Amino acid sequence: MGSSRSILDYSDPEILAAIELAFDDAWSVLVKRGVLVGLINHFELKAELNQRLVNLASGGVTDTDELTRQVLVSFSPA
């Protein structure tokens, strides 16, 4: 039997746009928070941010604002 969970359609332009906008918004906030200070390789943080956004979208979160909010929470210190 198949899963009732929907599979993210990576070709859906609306989902791709939401992820891209959320990435840009979250990146700006992370820069303002000083998360990048002392990091030598920003590419690793960008890759991690992207992966977290894709995971959220795969879980059904496709609203740009909600993607941004949830990904920023995931980067917040405990």
N, CA, C and O atoms as a printed pandas DataFrame, in Angstrom:
     atom_number atom_name residue_name chain_id  residue_number  x_coord  y_coord  z_coord
0              1         N          MET        A               1    0.825   -1.186    0.000
1              2        CA          MET        A               1    0.000    0.000    0.000
2              3         C          MET        A               1    0.864    1.241    0.000
3              4         O          MET        A               1    1.939    1.264    0.598
4              5         N          GLY        A               2    0.395    2.259   -0.664
5              6        CA          GLY        A               2    1.142    3.507   -0.724
6              7         C          GLY        A               2    0.960    4.340    0.522
7              8         O          GLY        A               2    0.016    4.147    1.288
8              9         N          SER        A               3    1.851    5.241    0.708
9             10        CA          SER        A               3    1.802    6.153    1.842
10            11         C          SER        A               3    0.803    7.267    1.560
11            12         O          SER        A               3    0.640    7.698    0.419
12            13         N          SER        A               4    0.134    7.729    2.621
13            14        CA          SER        A               4   -0.797    8.840    2.447
14            15         C          SER        A               4   -0.065   10.172    2.409
15            16         O          SER        A               4   -0.656   11.198    2.073
16            17         N          ARG        A               5    1.198   10.161    2.746
17            18        CA          ARG        A               5    2.004   11.380    2.736
18            19         C          ARG        A               5    2.347   11.752    1.296
19            20         O          ARG        A               5    2.833   10.919    0.531
20            21         N          SER        A               6    2.092   12.994    0.936
21            22        CA          SER        A               6    2.377   13.413   -0.429
22            23         C          SER        A               6    3.871   13.618   -0.619
23            24         O          SER        A               6    4.596   13.975    0.309
24            25         N          ILE        A               7    4.299   13.386   -1.826
25            26        CA          ILE        A               7    5.702   13.568   -2.180
26            27         C          ILE        A               7    5.862   14.971   -2.752
27            28         O          ILE        A               7    5.065   15.412   -3.579
28            29         N          LEU        A               8    6.901   15.662   -2.301
29            30        CA          LEU        A               8    7.154   17.016   -2.776
30            31         C          LEU        A               8    7.399   17.003   -4.280
31            32         O          LEU        A               8    8.216   16.232   -4.785
32            33         N          ASP        A               9    6.689   17.856   -4.975
33            34        CA          ASP        A               9    6.863   17.993   -6.414
34            35         C          ASP        A               9    7.930   19.059   -6.667
35            36         O          ASP        A               9    7.630   20.253   -6.676
36            37         N          TYR        A              10    9.158   18.629   -6.869
37            38        CA          TYR        A              10   10.282   19.543   -7.042
38            39         C          TYR        A              10   10.193   20.351   -8.334
39            40         O          TYR        A              10   10.953   21.299   -8.527
40            41         N          SER        A              11    9.277   19.983   -9.210
41            42        CA          SER        A              11    9.124   20.751  -10.443
42            43         C          SER        A              11    8.036   21.818  -10.323
43            44         O          SER        A              11    7.833   22.599  -11.252
44            45         N          ASP        A              12    7.336   21.858   -9.186
45            46        CA          ASP        A              12    6.278   22.842   -8.987
46            47         C          ASP        A              12    6.908   24.219   -8.795
47            48         O          ASP        A              12    7.603   24.443   -7.804
48            49         N          PRO        A              13    6.678   25.140   -9.725
49            50        CA          PRO        A              13    7.321   26.458   -9.645
50            51         C          PRO        A              13    6.934   27.242   -8.391
51            52         O          PRO        A              13    7.729   28.038   -7.890
52            53         N          GLU        A              14    5.725   27.024   -7.884
53            54        CA          GLU        A              14    5.305   27.735   -6.667
54            55         C          GLU        A              14    6.093   27.259   -5.453
55            56         O          GLU        A              14    6.498   28.067   -4.618
56            57         N          ILE        A              15    6.309   25.966   -5.352
57            58        CA          ILE        A              15    7.078   25.419   -4.232
58            59         C          ILE        A              15    8.535   25.853   -4.339
59            60         O          ILE        A              15    9.145   26.238   -3.341
60            61         N          LEU        A              16    9.090   25.792   -5.534
61            62        CA          LEU        A              16   10.476   26.223   -5.725
62            63         C          LEU        A              16   10.646   27.700   -5.387
63            64         O          LEU        A              16   11.636   28.088   -4.767
64            65         N          ALA        A              17    9.689   28.516   -5.789
65            66        CA          ALA        A              17    9.744   29.952   -5.493
66            67         C          ALA        A              17    9.633   30.187   -3.988
67            68         O          ALA        A              17   10.330   31.042   -3.442
68            69         N          ALA        A              18    8.767   29.439   -3.320
69            70        CA          ALA        A              18    8.610   29.583   -1.874
70            71         C          ALA        A              18    9.903   29.227   -1.144
71            72         O          ALA        A              18   10.303   29.919   -0.207
72            73         N          ILE        A              19   10.551   28.151   -1.574
73            74        CA          ILE        A              19   11.820   27.743   -0.956
74            75         C          ILE        A              19   12.891   28.801   -1.209
75            76         O          ILE        A              19   13.648   29.148   -0.303
76            77         N          GLU        A              20   12.956   29.307   -2.420
77            78        CA          GLU        A              20   13.959   30.321   -2.763
78            79         C          GLU        A              20   13.758   31.603   -1.949
79            80         O          GLU        A              20   14.717   32.156   -1.410
80            81         N          LEU        A              21   12.520   32.069   -1.864
81            82        CA          LEU        A              21   12.242   33.279   -1.089
82            83         C          LEU        A              21   12.519   33.068    0.397
83            84         O          LEU        A              21   13.073   33.943    1.062
84            85         N          ALA        A              22   12.132   31.908    0.911
85            86        CA          ALA        A              22   12.389   31.605    2.311
86            87         C          ALA        A              22   13.893   31.543    2.582
87            88         O          ALA        A              22   14.359   32.000    3.626
88            89         N          PHE        A              23   14.646   30.981    1.646
89            90        CA          PHE        A              23   16.101   30.929    1.789
90            91         C          PHE        A              23   16.667   32.341    1.903
91            92         O          PHE        A              23   17.441   32.637    2.813
92            93         N          ASP        A              24   16.275   33.209    0.974
93            94        CA          ASP        A              24   16.787   34.586    0.977
94            95         C          ASP        A              24   16.411   35.316    2.263
95            96         O          ASP        A              24   17.240   36.005    2.857
96            97         N          ASP        A              25   15.156   35.163    2.690
97            98        CA          ASP        A              25   14.704   35.824    3.917
98            99         C          ASP        A              25   15.450   35.303    5.143
99           100         O          ASP        A              25   15.912   36.081    5.977
100          101         N          ALA        A              26   15.561   33.985    5.241
101          102        CA          ALA        A              26   16.238   33.385    6.394
102          103         C          ALA        A              26   17.721   33.737    6.395
103          104         O          ALA        A              26   18.287   34.013    7.453
104          105         N          TRP        A              27   18.348   33.731    5.240
105          106        CA          TRP        A              27   19.772   34.067    5.153
106          107         C          TRP        A              27   20.009   35.487    5.656
107          108         O          TRP        A              27   20.963   35.735    6.394
108          109         N          SER        A              28   19.148   36.413    5.262
109          110        CA          SER        A              28   19.277   37.801    5.721
110          111         C          SER        A              28   19.176   37.893    7.242
111          112         O          SER        A              28   19.937   38.623    7.878
112          113         N          VAL        A              29   18.245   37.157    7.813
113          114        CA          VAL        A              29   18.082   37.163    9.272
114          115         C          VAL        A              29   19.305   36.548    9.945
115          116         O          VAL        A              29   19.793   37.082   10.941
116          117         N          LEU        A              30   19.802   35.442    9.421
117          118        CA          LEU        A              30   20.982   34.803   10.011
118          119         C          LEU        A              30   22.192   35.730    9.963
119          120         O          LEU        A              30   22.984   35.766   10.904
120          121         N          VAL        A              31   22.339   36.475    8.878
121          122        CA          VAL        A              31   23.439   37.438    8.776
122          123         C          VAL        A              31   23.276   38.519    9.833
123          124         O          VAL        A              31   24.241   38.872   10.512
124          125         N          LYS        A              32   22.065   39.049    9.980
125          126        CA          LYS        A              32   21.813   40.092   10.974
126          127         C          LYS        A              32   22.043   39.589   12.400
127          128         O          LYS        A              32   22.484   40.346   13.265
128          129         N          ARG        A              33   21.746   38.327   12.638
129          130        CA          ARG        A              33   21.944   37.741   13.972
130          131         C          ARG        A              33   23.420   37.474   14.269
131          132         O          ARG        A              33   23.783   37.181   15.408
132          133         N          GLY        A              34   24.250   37.573   13.269
133          134        CA          GLY        A              34   25.668   37.330   13.470
134          135         C          GLY        A              34   26.049   35.863   13.458
135          136         O          GLY        A              34   27.126   35.492   13.924
136          137         N          VAL        A              35   25.172   35.032   12.929
137          138        CA          VAL        A              35   25.432   33.595   12.880
138          139         C          VAL        A              35   26.676   33.292   12.043
139          140         O          VAL        A              35   27.347   32.284   12.265
140          141         N          LEU        A              36   26.976   34.157   11.091
141          142        CA          LEU        A              36   28.089   33.906   10.178
142          143         C          LEU        A              36   29.436   34.337   10.730
143          144         O          LEU        A              36   30.479   33.987   10.178
144          145         N          VAL        A              37   29.417   35.094   11.816
145          146        CA          VAL        A              37   30.663   35.590   12.394
146          147         C          VAL        A              37   31.540   34.408   12.798
147          148         O          VAL        A              37   31.105   33.517   13.528
148          149         N          GLY        A              38   32.744   34.414   12.328
149          150        CA          GLY        A              38   33.704   33.361   12.675
150          151         C          GLY        A              38   33.624   32.125   11.802
151          152         O          GLY        A              38   34.468   31.236   11.909
152          153         N          LEU        A              39   32.638   32.056   10.953
153          154        CA          LEU        A              39   32.547   30.903   10.060
154          155         C          LEU        A              39   33.474   31.106    8.868
155          156         O          LEU        A              39   33.469   32.160    8.233
156          157         N          ILE        A              40   34.243   30.112    8.585
157          158        CA          ILE        A              40   35.155   30.181    7.454
158          159         C          ILE        A              40   34.429   29.825    6.165
159          160         O          ILE        A              40   34.679   30.423    5.119
160          161         N          ASN        A              41   33.533   28.852    6.243
161          162        CA          ASN        A              41   32.885   28.347    5.047
162          163         C          ASN        A              41   31.377   28.603    5.095
163          164         O          ASN        A              41   30.624   27.820    5.676
164          165         N          HIS        A              42   30.952   29.690    4.487
165          166        CA          HIS        A              42   29.524   30.017    4.435
166          167         C          HIS        A              42   28.764   29.024    3.559
167          168         O          HIS        A              42   27.549   28.876    3.696
168          169         N          PHE        A              43   29.471   28.348    2.665
169          170        CA          PHE        A              43   28.817   27.392    1.773
170          171         C          PHE        A              43   28.180   26.251    2.561
171          172         O          PHE        A              43   27.112   25.763    2.190
172          173         N          GLU        A              44   28.825   25.824    3.644
173          174        CA          GLU        A              44   28.268   24.745    4.457
174          175         C          GLU        A              44   26.978   25.189    5.130
175          176         O          GLU        A              44   26.017   24.422    5.191
176          177         N          LEU        A              45   26.946   26.416    5.634
177          178        CA          LEU        A              45   25.740   26.929    6.262
178          179         C          LEU        A              45   24.629   27.096    5.229
179          180         O          LEU        A              45   23.467   26.808    5.515
180          181         N          LYS        A              46   24.976   27.555    4.042
181          182        CA          LYS        A              46   23.974   27.684    2.978
182          183         C          LYS        A              46   23.415   26.311    2.605
183          184         O          LYS        A              46   22.210   26.169    2.395
184          185         N          ALA        A              47   24.263   25.323    2.523
185          186        CA          ALA        A              47   23.810   23.969    2.198
186          187         C          ALA        A              47   22.890   23.437    3.296
187          188         O          ALA        A              47   21.873   22.805    3.008
188          189         N          GLU        A              48   23.247   23.693    4.544
189          190        CA          GLU        A              48   22.418   23.246    5.664
190          191         C          GLU        A              48   21.067   23.962    5.663
191          192         O          GLU        A              48   20.034   23.334    5.894
192          193         N          LEU        A              49   21.068   25.261    5.407
193          194        CA          LEU        A              49   19.835   26.028    5.323
194          195         C          LEU        A              49   18.948   25.472    4.216
195          196         O          LEU        A              49   17.751   25.264    4.415
196          197         N          ASN        A              50   19.531   25.237    3.067
197          198        CA          ASN        A              50   18.782   24.684    1.941
198          199         C          ASN        A              50   18.192   23.317    2.286
199          200         O          ASN        A              50   17.028   23.051    1.986
200          201         N          GLN        A              51   18.981   22.456    2.909
201          202        CA          GLN        A              51   18.512   21.111    3.257
202          203         C          GLN        A              51   17.347   21.183    4.237
203          204         O          GLN        A              51   16.373   20.442    4.103
204          205         N          ARG        A              52   17.445   22.066    5.213
205          206        CA          ARG        A              52   16.359   22.195    6.190
206          207         C          ARG        A              52   15.083   22.703    5.523
207          208         O          ARG        A              52   13.989   22.250    5.861
208          209         N          LEU        A              53   15.210   23.628    4.589
209          210        CA          LEU        A              53   14.038   24.134    3.870
210          211         C          LEU        A              53   13.400   23.038    3.016
211          212         O          LEU        A              53   12.176   22.910    2.983
212          213         N          VAL        A              54   14.210   22.264    2.338
213          214        CA          VAL        A              54   13.689   21.166    1.520
214          215         C          VAL        A              54   12.996   20.140    2.411
215          216         O          VAL        A              54   11.947   19.611    2.044
216          217         N          ASN        A              55   13.572   19.855    3.577
217          218        CA          ASN        A              55   12.944   18.911    4.505
218          219         C          ASN        A              55   11.581   19.431    4.965
219          220         O          ASN        A              55   10.611   18.675    5.026
220          221         N          LEU        A              56   11.513   20.718    5.287
221          222        CA          LEU        A              56   10.244   21.308    5.699
222          223         C          LEU        A              56    9.221   21.232    4.568
223          224         O          LEU        A              56    8.067   20.863    4.789
224          225         N          ALA        A              57    9.648   21.581    3.361
225          226        CA          ALA        A              57    8.743   21.528    2.208
226          227         C          ALA        A              57    8.285   20.095    1.944
227          228         O          ALA        A              57    7.125   19.863    1.605
228          229         N          SER        A              58    9.185   19.151    2.096
229          230        CA          SER        A              58    8.827   17.741    1.909
230          231         C          SER        A              58    7.802   17.292    2.943
231          232         O          SER        A              58    7.000   16.391    2.693
232          233         N          GLY        A              59    7.841   17.932    4.106
233          234        CA          GLY        A              59    6.881   17.621    5.157
234          235         C          GLY        A              59    5.554   18.348    5.005
235          236         O          GLY        A              59    4.660   18.198    5.837
236          237         N          GLY        A              60    5.426   19.138    3.938
237          238        CA          GLY        A              60    4.160   19.781    3.659
238          239         C          GLY        A              60    4.119   21.280    3.890
239          240         O          GLY        A              60    3.104   21.918    3.607
240          241         N          VAL        A              61    5.205   21.859    4.400
241          242        CA          VAL        A              61    5.237   23.307    4.617
242          243         C          VAL        A              61    5.665   23.958    3.307
243          244         O          VAL        A              61    6.807   23.798    2.875
244          245         N          THR        A              62    4.755   24.688    2.677
245          246        CA          THR        A              62    5.087   25.302    1.391
246          247         C          THR        A              62    4.820   26.802    1.363
247          248         O          THR        A              62    5.057   27.447    0.342
248          249         N          ASP        A              63    4.335   27.364    2.457
249          250        CA          ASP        A              63    4.143   28.806    2.549
250          251         C          ASP        A              63    5.484   29.465    2.870
251          252         O          ASP        A              63    6.184   29.039    3.788
252          253         N          THR        A              64    5.834   30.493    2.121
253          254        CA          THR        A              64    7.138   31.144    2.285
254          255         C          THR        A              64    7.365   31.636    3.704
255          256         O          THR        A              64    8.420   31.389    4.288
256          257         N          ASP        A              65    6.382   32.329    4.262
257          258        CA          ASP        A              65    6.546   32.871    5.611
258          259         C          ASP        A              65    6.705   31.767    6.646
259          260         O          ASP        A              65    7.508   31.884    7.571
260          261         N          GLU        A              66    5.939   30.697    6.488
261          262        CA          GLU        A              66    6.024   29.586    7.442
262          263         C          GLU        A              66    7.334   28.823    7.276
263          264         O          GLU        A              66    7.926   28.389    8.265
264          265         N          LEU        A              67    7.788   28.658    6.048
265          266        CA          LEU        A              67    9.099   28.037    5.830
266          267         C          LEU        A              67   10.194   28.851    6.521
267          268         O          LEU        A              67   11.058   28.300    7.204
268          269         N          THR        A              68   10.140   30.174    6.330
269          270        CA          THR        A              68   11.144   31.052    6.931
270          271         C          THR        A              68   11.093   30.955    8.450
271          272         O          THR        A              68   12.126   30.810    9.103
272          273         N          ARG        A              69    9.899   31.035    9.006
273          274        CA          ARG        A              69    9.741   30.993   10.458
274          275         C          ARG        A              69   10.289   29.686   11.033
275          276         O          ARG        A              69   11.065   29.686   11.989
276          277         N          GLN        A              70    9.873   28.584   10.435
277          278        CA          GLN        A              70   10.286   27.287   10.969
278          279         C          GLN        A              70   11.782   27.039   10.810
279          280         O          GLN        A              70   12.414   26.474   11.703
280          281         N          VAL        A              71   12.348   27.453    9.692
281          282        CA          VAL        A              71   13.784   27.209    9.516
282          283         C          VAL        A              71   14.596   28.068   10.474
283          284         O          VAL        A              71   15.631   27.629   10.977
284          285         N          LEU        A              72   14.132   29.302   10.733
285          286        CA          LEU        A              72   14.848   30.143   11.692
286          287         C          LEU        A              72   14.763   29.575   13.101
287          288         O          LEU        A              72   15.728   29.651   13.861
288          289         N          VAL        A              73   13.624   29.012   13.450
289          290        CA          VAL        A              73   13.484   28.355   14.759
290          291         C          VAL        A              73   14.489   27.203   14.866
291          292         O          VAL        A              73   15.064   26.965   15.928
292          293         N          SER        A              74   14.688   26.501   13.763
293          294        CA          SER        A              74   15.617   25.358   13.785
294          295         C          SER        A              74   17.065   25.797   13.978
295          296         O          SER        A              74   17.905   24.991   14.379
296          297         N          PHE        A              75   17.369   27.068   13.698
297          298        CA          PHE        A              75   18.717   27.587   13.896
298          299         C          PHE        A              75   18.869   28.319   15.234
299          300         O          PHE        A              75   19.966   28.747   15.593
300          301         N          SER        A              76   17.769   28.456   15.961
301          302        CA          SER        A              76   17.826   29.179   17.236
302          303         C          SER        A              76   18.536   28.340   18.280
303          304         O          SER        A              76   18.383   27.119   18.315
304          305         N          PRO        A              77   19.323   29.004   19.140
305          306        CA          PRO        A              77   19.976   28.251   20.212
306          307         C          PRO        A              77   18.946   27.693   21.183
307          308         O          PRO        A              77   17.908   28.310   21.424
308          309         N          ALA        A              78   19.232   26.552   21.722
309          310        CA          ALA        A              78   18.288   25.876   22.639
310          311         C          ALA        A              78   18.131   26.624   23.940
311          312         O          ALA        A              78   17.378   26.192   24.814
